Amino acid sequence: MRTVLVTGPGGAGTTTVAAATARASARAGRRTLLVTPDRVPGFPDDPGPVAADELLDHARTDSGAHFRAELLALQDRASAVFDLLGAGRMDAEELTELPGSTELALLNTLHRAASGDWSEAGYDTLVVALPPLTEAVALLALPGQLRRYLRRLLPEERQAARALRPVLAQLAGVPMPAQWLYAAAARKDAELAEVEALIEDRSTTLRLVAEPGPAAEDALRAARTGFALHGLRTDLLVANRLLPRHSADPWFAGLAAQQEKTLTRWYEDRAPRPGAPAAEELYEAPHLGHDPRTAEDLDLLGIPAPDDRPAGRADDPWWTEQVPHDGPDGADAAEGYVWCLPLPGAVKSGLRLVRRGDEILLAVGPYRRSVRLESALRRCTVSGAALRDGVLRVRFTPDPSLWPRTP
């Protein structure tokens, strides 16, 4: 399934472009599911999925309903603990969703679309309208982060402690965590793994939306670094709400000139450069003179349908290269490796890299990620790093104590 994740600065028209993308995909003959957190003009106002066109279904995330369902289910599973503490039971009517529930509801929707009860519909394309840029980076990183926390809090060796729980319960005077806790953690880990696999799949790309201007430039520059740190690829930048370039009105002409200035820089940034990763394509979407009100208005934007790019090495967000490594006096030289991570917009002063066991801890500005190294790199030591042309290149040298020796 081809997945397109759409985001941009707040108010840039993310939901509109996501809906136009979904309609373009359906017109191309692909069965498409559009997921949005908000109502879309011209689409059925129903949580769905509900048919919006012949090959297009629409689902709207309901964060309040998801929050209440999850909390009530937890209350039922942990009823013995709550009764021991004397906690009063809560009804659905008195529950008000907490901050963060919108993101968790969207992750649940992604799981249902990819591997849950919606996957049987046989969708060819999934289009998802994400929150604004900064929140989108955090949302897409959340499955991997939560899985890492679960593994640290409830490690695999927890199975060995099952037999001790009754003894510990008698010594402590309170019941130990019941099996449902470990079963729930395993279930959530499996769900998060499926969402993480969907996000990291080579057929999943980002589609960025921005109204040309100085503020949009800064927001996109920062967000691109965060997306790249998590291995996410962008296939299209939609310059939205473009005004006519030749207007007799001085006020409109001034705004159009400012947009044109930003567009020129965006095109210059996309000029091919040796050693630098290729930039996404740029599409200019016209201003309709009003907010889109109907499905036909969405079609007037002319947003292109996502292509079916074949998976291949060229699409790998990160890659490893083998390079010669100088041995003593040039004899018995071993090979080293260079781990290449495109990080557009990153600056050396805001970059930190720490090796901790089998992981590399990366910090680029406000963004952080822990990455487990490949098998070959785990048997090497980090011998250097450099940031050139928007690509971080980390050099690894085989560790003689861990690397197999040739006879």
C-alpha positions as CSV (number, residue, x, y, z in Angstrom):
1,M,0.0,0.0,0.0
2,R,1.3,3.4,-0.9
3,T,1.1,5.8,2.0
4,V,1.3,9.6,1.7
5,L,1.6,11.7,4.9
6,V,0.7,15.4,4.5
7,T,1.8,18.2,6.8
8,G,2.9,21.8,6.8
9,P,2.9,24.9,9.0
10,G,-0.4,25.6,10.8
11,G,-3.0,27.1,8.5
12,A,-1.1,26.2,5.3
13,G,-3.9,24.0,4.0
14,T,-2.7,20.6,5.0
15,T,-6.2,19.0,5.1
16,T,-7.1,20.6,1.8
17,V,-4.0,19.3,0.0
18,A,-4.5,15.8,1.6
19,A,-8.0,15.7,0.4
20,A,-7.0,16.8,-3.1
21,T,-4.2,14.2,-3.2
22,A,-6.7,11.5,-2.2
23,R,-9.1,12.5,-5.0
24,A,-6.2,12.6,-7.5
25,S,-5.2,9.0,-6.4
26,A,-8.8,7.8,-6.8
27,R,-9.1,9.4,-10.3
28,A,-5.9,7.5,-11.2
29,G,-7.8,4.2,-10.5
30,R,-6.5,3.4,-7.1
31,R,-8.7,2.5,-4.2
32,T,-7.9,5.2,-1.7
33,L,-8.5,5.9,2.0
34,L,-8.2,9.5,3.3
35,V,-7.7,10.0,7.0
36,T,-8.1,13.5,8.6
37,P,-8.6,14.9,12.1
38,D,-11.0,17.5,10.8
39,R,-14.1,17.7,8.6
40,V,-13.4,18.1,4.9
41,P,-15.7,20.3,2.8
42,G,-17.6,18.3,0.3
43,F,-16.9,15.0,2.2
44,P,-19.4,13.1,4.5
45,D,-19.2,14.3,8.1
46,D,-18.9,10.9,9.6
47,P,-16.1,9.1,11.5
48,G,-16.2,6.4,8.9
49,P,-14.7,5.0,6.9
50,V,-17.5,6.1,4.6
51,A,-17.6,6.3,0.8
52,A,-16.8,9.8,-0.5
53,D,-16.5,8.8,-4.2
54,E,-16.4,5.6,-6.2
55,L,-12.9,4.7,-5.2
56,L,-12.4,7.0,-2.3
57,D,-13.3,6.5,1.4
58,H,-12.9,9.0,4.2
59,A,-12.2,8.4,7.9
60,R,-12.1,11.1,10.5
61,T,-10.3,10.5,13.7
62,D,-12.4,10.9,16.9
63,S,-9.8,11.5,19.6
64,G,-12.5,11.9,22.3
65,A,-14.1,8.5,21.6
66,H,-10.8,6.8,21.4
67,F,-9.6,8.3,24.7
68,R,-12.8,7.2,26.5
69,A,-12.7,3.7,25.1
70,E,-9.0,3.2,26.0
71,L,-9.4,4.5,29.6
72,L,-12.6,2.5,30.3
73,A,-10.9,-0.6,29.0
74,L,-7.9,0.0,31.3
75,Q,-10.2,0.6,34.2
76,D,-11.9,-2.8,33.5
77,R,-8.6,-4.7,33.3
78,A,-7.1,-3.0,36.4
79,S,-10.3,-3.3,38.4
80,A,-8.7,-5.4,41.1
81,V,-5.9,-2.8,41.7
82,F,-8.4,0.1,41.7
83,D,-10.7,-1.7,44.2
84,L,-7.7,-2.3,46.5
85,L,-6.9,1.4,46.4
86,G,-10.5,2.4,47.0
87,A,-10.7,4.2,43.7
88,G,-14.1,5.2,42.4
89,R,-15.2,4.0,39.0
90,M,-15.6,6.5,36.2
91,D,-18.3,6.7,33.6
92,A,-17.8,7.6,29.9
93,E,-19.9,10.7,30.3
94,E,-17.5,12.2,32.9
95,L,-14.3,11.6,31.0
96,T,-12.6,14.6,29.2
97,E,-9.7,13.8,26.9
98,L,-6.3,14.9,28.0
99,P,-3.5,16.6,25.9
100,G,-1.8,14.0,23.7
101,S,-5.0,12.1,23.0
102,T,-5.3,13.4,19.5
103,E,-1.9,12.0,18.6
104,L,-2.6,8.6,20.2
105,A,-6.0,8.4,18.3
106,L,-4.2,9.1,15.0
107,L,-1.7,6.4,15.7
108,N,-4.6,4.0,16.4
109,T,-6.2,5.0,13.1
110,L,-2.9,4.3,11.3
111,H,-2.8,0.9,12.8
112,R,-6.4,0.1,11.8
113,A,-5.7,1.3,8.3
114,A,-2.5,-0.7,7.9
115,S,-3.1,-3.9,9.8
116,G,-6.4,-3.6,11.6
117,D,-10.1,-4.0,10.7
118,W,-9.8,-1.6,7.7
119,S,-7.0,-3.4,5.9
120,E,-9.4,-5.9,4.5
121,A,-10.9,-3.2,2.3
122,G,-7.9,-3.6,0.0
123,Y,-6.8,0.0,-0.2
124,D,-4.1,0.9,-2.7
125,T,-3.3,4.3,-1.3
126,L,-3.5,5.7,2.2
127,V,-3.4,9.6,2.5
128,V,-3.2,11.0,6.1
129,A,-3.4,14.6,7.1
130,L,-1.0,15.1,10.0
131,P,-0.8,17.9,12.6
132,P,1.5,20.9,11.9
133,L,5.2,20.4,11.2
134,T,6.7,20.3,14.7
135,E,3.9,18.1,16.1
136,A,4.1,15.8,13.0
137,V,7.8,15.1,13.6
138,A,7.0,14.2,17.2
139,L,4.0,12.0,16.2
140,L,6.0,10.0,13.6
141,A,8.8,9.4,16.1
142,L,6.4,8.4,18.8
143,P,5.9,4.6,17.9
144,G,9.7,4.0,18.0
145,Q,10.1,5.9,21.2
146,L,7.2,4.2,23.0
147,R,8.5,0.8,22.0
148,R,11.9,1.6,23.3
149,Y,10.4,2.7,26.7
150,L,8.3,-0.5,26.9
151,R,11.4,-2.6,26.3
152,R,13.3,-0.8,29.1
153,L,10.4,-0.9,31.6
154,L,9.2,-4.4,30.8
155,P,12.2,-6.3,29.4
156,E,11.9,-9.8,27.8
157,E,13.4,-11.3,30.9
158,R,10.3,-10.4,32.8
159,Q,9.1,-14.0,32.1
160,A,11.6,-15.3,34.6
161,A,10.0,-13.3,37.4
162,R,6.5,-14.8,37.1
163,A,7.1,-17.5,39.7
164,L,8.3,-14.9,42.2
165,R,5.2,-12.8,42.1
166,P,3.1,-14.7,44.6
167,V,6.0,-14.7,47.1
168,L,6.6,-10.9,46.5
169,A,2.9,-10.3,47.0
170,Q,3.0,-12.0,50.4
171,L,6.1,-10.1,51.5
172,A,4.9,-6.7,50.3
173,G,1.3,-7.2,51.4
174,V,-0.1,-5.9,48.1
175,P,-0.7,-7.8,44.8
176,M,2.1,-7.6,42.2
177,P,1.4,-6.5,38.7
178,A,-1.0,-9.0,37.1
179,Q,-0.4,-10.8,33.9
180,W,-2.7,-8.5,32.1
181,L,-0.1,-5.7,32.4
182,Y,2.5,-7.7,30.5
183,A,-0.1,-9.0,28.0
184,A,-1.3,-5.4,27.4
185,A,2.3,-4.2,27.0
186,A,3.0,-7.0,24.4
187,R,-0.2,-6.1,22.5
188,K,0.7,-2.4,22.4
189,D,4.2,-3.2,21.4
190,A,2.9,-5.3,18.5
191,E,0.5,-2.5,17.4
192,L,3.2,0.1,17.6
193,A,5.6,-2.1,15.6
194,E,3.0,-2.3,12.8
195,V,2.6,1.5,12.8
196,E,6.4,2.0,12.9
197,A,6.7,-0.4,9.9
198,L,4.1,1.6,8.0
199,I,6.0,4.9,8.7
200,E,9.4,3.4,7.8
201,D,8.2,1.6,4.7
202,R,9.9,2.6,1.5
203,S,6.5,3.3,-0.1
204,T,5.7,5.8,2.6
205,T,6.6,9.5,1.8
206,L,5.8,12.9,3.1
207,R,4.1,15.6,1.2
208,L,4.8,19.1,2.6
209,V,2.4,22.1,2.2
210,A,3.4,25.7,2.7
211,E,2.3,29.1,1.6
212,P,5.5,30.8,0.3
213,G,6.9,33.4,2.7
214,P,9.7,33.9,5.2
215,A,7.9,32.2,8.1
216,A,7.3,29.1,5.9
217,E,10.9,28.9,4.9
218,D,12.1,28.8,8.5
219,A,9.5,26.3,9.5
220,L,10.3,23.9,6.6
221,R,14.0,24.2,7.1
222,A,13.7,23.1,10.8
223,A,11.2,20.3,10.1
224,R,13.1,18.8,7.3
225,T,16.0,18.1,9.6
226,G,13.6,16.4,12.1
227,F,12.0,14.3,9.4
228,A,15.4,13.2,7.9
229,L,16.7,12.2,11.4
230,H,13.9,9.7,11.6
231,G,14.5,8.4,8.0
232,L,11.4,10.0,6.5
233,R,11.4,11.0,2.8
234,T,9.6,13.8,1.1
235,D,8.4,13.5,-2.4
236,L,6.6,16.8,-3.0
237,L,6.5,20.4,-1.7
238,V,3.2,22.1,-2.5
239,A,3.5,25.8,-2.7
240,N,-0.1,26.6,-1.8
241,R,-2.4,29.6,-2.4
242,L,-0.2,31.2,-5.0
243,L,-1.6,34.6,-6.2
244,P,-1.6,35.7,-9.8
245,R,1.8,37.0,-10.7
246,H,0.5,40.0,-12.8
247,S,-2.0,42.0,-10.9
248,A,-3.0,45.7,-11.5
249,D,-3.7,46.0,-7.8
250,P,-0.4,47.2,-6.0
251,W,-1.4,45.4,-2.8
252,F,-1.9,42.0,-4.5
253,A,1.2,42.7,-6.7
254,G,3.3,43.2,-3.6
255,L,2.1,39.9,-2.0
256,A,2.7,38.0,-5.3
257,A,6.2,39.4,-5.5
258,Q,7.0,38.2,-2.0
259,Q,5.7,34.7,-2.9
260,E,7.7,34.8,-6.1
261,K,10.9,35.7,-4.2
262,T,10.4,32.7,-1.9
263,L,9.6,30.4,-4.8
264,T,12.8,31.4,-6.6
265,R,14.8,30.4,-3.5
266,W,12.9,27.1,-3.3
267,Y,13.7,26.3,-6.9
268,E,17.4,27.2,-6.4
269,D,17.6,24.8,-3.4
270,R,16.3,22.0,-5.6
271,A,19.1,22.4,-8.2
272,P,21.2,19.2,-8.2
273,R,24.5,19.4,-6.3
274,P,27.3,16.8,-6.3
275,G,27.2,14.7,-3.1
276,A,24.0,16.2,-1.9
277,P,20.7,14.2,-1.6
278,A,18.1,15.0,-4.2
279,A,15.4,17.4,-3.1
280,E,11.7,16.8,-3.4
281,E,9.7,18.1,-6.4
282,L,7.9,21.4,-6.2
283,Y,4.3,22.0,-7.2
284,E,2.5,25.3,-7.5
285,A,-1.1,25.3,-6.3
286,P,-3.2,28.4,-7.3
287,H,-5.2,30.5,-4.9
288,L,-8.9,29.9,-5.8
289,G,-10.0,33.2,-4.4
290,H,-11.8,31.4,-1.6
291,D,-11.4,28.4,0.7
292,P,-12.3,25.1,-1.1
293,R,-16.0,24.4,-0.5
294,T,-16.7,21.4,-2.7
295,A,-14.9,18.4,-4.1
296,E,-14.8,20.1,-7.4
297,D,-12.8,23.0,-5.8
298,L,-10.3,20.4,-4.6
299,D,-9.8,19.2,-8.2
300,L,-9.2,22.7,-9.4
301,L,-6.0,22.8,-7.3
302,G,-4.5,20.2,-9.7
303,I,-2.6,18.4,-7.0
304,P,-0.8,15.4,-8.6
305,A,-1.5,11.9,-7.6
306,P,1.3,10.0,-5.7
307,D,3.4,7.9,-8.0
308,D,4.2,4.2,-7.5
309,R,7.9,4.5,-7.1
310,P,9.7,1.1,-7.0
311,A,11.6,0.4,-3.8
312,G,15.3,0.3,-4.3
313,R,18.6,1.4,-2.9
314,A,18.1,4.9,-4.3
315,D,15.1,5.3,-2.0
316,D,17.0,4.2,1.2
317,P,17.0,7.2,3.6
318,W,20.3,6.1,5.1
319,W,23.0,4.0,3.6
320,T,26.4,2.5,4.4
321,E,29.5,2.6,2.1
322,Q,32.6,0.5,2.3
323,V,35.9,2.4,2.1
324,P,39.5,1.4,2.3
325,H,41.1,1.6,5.7
326,D,44.9,2.1,6.0
327,G,46.6,-0.6,8.0
328,P,50.1,-0.5,9.5
329,D,52.7,0.2,6.8
330,G,49.9,-0.4,4.2
331,A,49.9,-4.1,4.9
332,D,46.9,-6.3,5.7
333,A,44.6,-3.2,5.3
334,A,41.1,-3.9,6.5
335,E,38.0,-2.2,5.1
336,G,36.1,0.5,7.0
337,Y,32.6,1.8,6.7
338,V,30.9,5.1,6.3
339,W,27.4,5.5,7.6
340,C,25.6,8.2,5.6
341,L,22.7,10.1,7.0
342,P,21.1,13.0,5.0
343,L,20.3,15.8,7.4
344,P,19.2,18.8,5.4
345,G,19.3,22.0,7.3
346,A,21.6,20.6,10.0
347,V,24.5,22.7,11.3
348,K,27.6,21.4,12.9
349,S,27.2,23.5,16.1
350,G,23.8,21.9,16.8
351,L,24.9,18.3,16.1
352,R,25.8,15.7,18.7
353,L,26.6,12.1,18.3
354,V,27.3,9.6,21.1
355,R,27.9,5.8,20.8
356,R,26.3,3.8,23.6
357,G,26.6,0.1,23.3
358,D,24.9,-1.1,20.1
359,E,23.1,2.3,19.6
360,I,24.0,5.7,18.3
361,L,22.4,8.6,20.1
362,L,21.8,11.5,17.6
363,A,20.8,15.0,18.5
364,V,20.2,17.6,15.8
365,G,19.0,20.9,17.2
366,P,15.8,20.1,19.2
367,Y,15.4,16.6,17.6
368,R,16.8,13.4,19.2
369,R,16.8,9.8,18.2
370,S,18.5,6.5,19.3
371,V,19.3,4.3,16.4
372,R,20.4,0.6,16.7
373,L,23.4,-0.1,14.5
374,E,23.6,-2.7,11.8
375,S,25.3,-6.0,12.7
376,A,28.6,-5.0,10.9
377,L,28.8,-1.6,12.5
378,R,28.2,-3.0,16.0
379,R,31.6,-4.7,15.6
380,C,33.3,-1.4,14.8
381,T,34.5,1.7,16.6
382,V,33.5,5.2,15.6
383,S,36.7,6.8,14.2
384,G,35.3,10.1,12.9
385,A,32.3,12.1,11.6
386,A,31.8,15.0,9.2
387,L,28.8,17.0,8.0
388,R,29.1,18.0,4.4
389,D,26.5,19.1,1.9
390,G,23.7,18.2,4.2
391,V,24.9,14.6,4.8
392,L,26.3,13.4,8.1
393,R,29.0,10.8,7.4
394,V,30.1,8.7,10.3
395,R,33.3,6.6,9.8
396,F,33.5,3.2,11.5
397,T,36.7,1.1,11.8
398,P,36.6,-2.7,12.5
399,D,37.4,-3.6,16.0
400,P,40.1,-6.3,15.9
401,S,38.8,-7.8,19.1
402,L,35.3,-8.3,17.6
403,W,36.0,-8.7,13.9
404,P,36.6,-12.2,12.5
405,R,40.3,-12.6,11.4
406,T,41.1,-14.0,8.0
407,P,43.6,-16.9,8.1
